[in-house]
Amino acid sequence: MYDREGKQGCLTGTYTSGQRNTTLVRDEDSIYFVDSETIKNLPRLGRNVLYEGSLEALESGEYRFILYYAGYIRVFLGGEEVVKERWRTAWNPNSYKFSFEMEKGRKYDLRIEWRPDGGTSYCGLRAYAPVDDLEQNRLTMWNEMVQQSDYYFIAGDNMDGVIRGLHSLVGRANMMPGWAMGFWQSREHYRTQDEVVSTLAEFRRRGIGIDNIVQDWNYWEQDSWGSHEFDKSRYPDPKAMVDKVHEMNGRLMISVWPKFYVTTDHYKEFDSKGWMYTRAVKDSIRDWVGPGYIGSFYDAYSAGARDLFWQQLREHLYVYGFDAWWMDATEPNIRDCVPMHYWKALCGPTALGSSTEYLNAYSLVNAEAIYEGLRKEDPDRRIFQLTRSGFAGLQRYSTASWSGDIGSRWEDMRSQITAGLNYSLCGNPYWTMDIGGFCVENRYVNAQRMFDRSRLETPDLTEWRELQTRWYQFGTFCPIYRAHGQFPLREVWNIAPENHPAYRSILWYNRLRYRLMPYIYSLCGRSWMFGSIIMRGLVMDFTDDPVAMNVDDQYMFGPSLMICPVYEYGARSRNVYLPKERIWYDFYNDIVSYEGGQTIKADAPYERIPIFVPSGSIIITGPQIEYVGQVAYNELTIDVYSGSGGRFILYEDDGLSFDYEEGKYTTIPIYYTENEAGYTVSIGQRSGQFDGMLERRNIKVRLHFPGMVKERNIVYSGERIDINID
């Protein structure tokens, strides 16, 4: 490492203040200001920061870098912009990995441009030496602290079989309530009881599909976190709020942190039994609310503490009739941006032992508390939980996970595609994100506020609306379809007016999601019965295609829909890889199809993203509805795409109870075969039964060929029907 003058051992850091243009220049032997300890060495002048110098490679090969950042940052290495501008809000740093080929003995100019953009902010860069070919093919496992390591090799006939094997170890996914597959509207946060009710009412007035609305944190009095009591000045009658939501055929999820201020009775009850983490209290750590309050988290590793946690929720929140439970901050997030050794000290010791050994499983045991409490309280009612972090086996507690407080930028949207695929491959089929991103740049905030005052659409607002549109298009095809974030407000009418293409597109995909509900709910059935995941990397279904193995910006939503999100501003097309040995149909245009094994440039107008259907696919759609259960699926459409044989199972149950565990559900196999004799769609005999099952329904079968579609109408009563199409 060399500074800008060529002196070895450091880089040159230049810190410029916004006041009087004051500048400080100093040597930096390490760029590593990444937590509350290391930033003590960071000058306070840093409105604009520049690190300059060069790096000399000690050996040739691919060096891997990890960049930690908050605020705006760009990195140049060897004359190349290796990290284009990225941003993250100051209190919530992010990381980014990149690689760079370097030759031994050669110096490469390094330039880091950093604008912290806030109060306390963070920046760090670490480099890792090349790894030889032998080491790259070797798996090494290391544990900081463990009593014993057990290793399992899980084999399967296919990728879903491997996940099914994992489920045999850690538990399989339960069936979620049917309404959980509908749209979730959230924001940070609804401030009053009336805001919750009036927002849902506006969805109903506009005819926009929605099942769930969410009350995020801060519904309590400012100094009462952990009391589980509503602030009566803003929420005078929580029961009436929940009842109003139910009257509009909606569901209401409540946010609960495992956090308690020391002044609450609940903290005192936990503490009296030795079930609180007390280091934060002893160190007088104050949070970010108002003047700052002292509190901590309970020890969810204790069975007694879990029982008490549920009893407190039961007495103060469950009684109002909430439908779902948002178990937030279960990392556990007692304090942001502290060094690892101190974070572990804050989160322990646990009832099981050192937090060094058990820290990562907090979300699992906390979810267990709610799941077991609810199953005892109302054993016939399905459960939905949402957590900000996860652990192996979380799905056995009817718990979905979302990717946390991400940024609202194009690169953040892009990263969510890969994040969702990787998370799903870990065995939990129920993943989601904040559609639109959570943390927002000031330029978007200011643009929205200007529009609210003047109705003037600035270039930043134009970009914001396109970003939200593209993100909603992508989010329609996530297992959990959920919008959330800080200001600007995320309801569709707050994003753009009705005559705007953003509004039209978001509404179009919302309606598509609800028409696809029979298909989507059957994917949930596949997850429970066979261990399948819903959001599927191409490698899941095209294992013989080496190109598909490395595609990480398009994916299968179930076996029949390939989703290709658009994540660049202004893009009106994108490259799409079509895996080999299939014909690929344009979802929007029946007469357009392509041979597999090629990359095409697909059209992506503002209001649509590319979606393709592989030959052999079967897609089941129902009537247009505004919430799950609005009407019975007396009429279905089955779209079948020719060119390969195919099979799909329509799964149905009551959507609400645990009766499916007792075998009360139905499956209807649907087959497609083609040969010299012709084309046949077979709707097989229905197996099983459940209360409320439809005995008879009308079905339209649409068989797609390259360039044409043939239709047949039938009445299905549970017996096998073979439909021969010339």
Secondary structure, DSSP 8 states (H G I E B T S, - for coil): -B-TT--BT-EEEEEE-SSTT-EEEEEES--EE-STTGGGGS-TT-SEEEEEEEEEBSS-EEEEEEEEESEEEEEEETTEEEEEEEEE-TTS-EEEEEEEEE-BT-EEEEEEEEE--SSS--EEEEEE----HHHHT------SS-S---------SSHHHHHHHHHHHH-------GGGGSEEE--TT--SHHHHHHHHHHHHHHT----EEEE-S--S-TT-TTS----TTT-S-HHHHHHHHHHTT-EEEEEE-SEEETTSHHHHHHHHTT-B--HHHHTT-B-SSTT--BEEEB-TTSHHHHHHHHHHHHHHTGGGT--EEEE--TTT-SSTT--HHHHHHHT---SSS-HHHHGGGHHHHHHHHHHHHHHHH-TTS---EEESS--TTGGGGTEEEE--S-BSSHHHHHHHHHHHHHHHHTT---EE--BT-SB--HHHHHHHHHHHHH----HHHHHHHHHHHHHHHHHTTSSSEEE--SSS--SHHHHS-TTSHHHHHHHHHHHHHHHTHHHHHHHHHHHHHH---SEE-HHHH-TT-TTGGG--S-EEETTTEEE----STT-SEEEEEE-TTSEEEETT-TT-EEESSEEEEEE--TT---EEEETT-EEEE----SSTTSS---EEEEEEE-SS-EEEEEEE--SSSSGGGGT--EEEEEEEEEETTEEEEEE---EE--TT--S-EEEEEEEEETTEEEEEEEEE-SS-EEEEE-
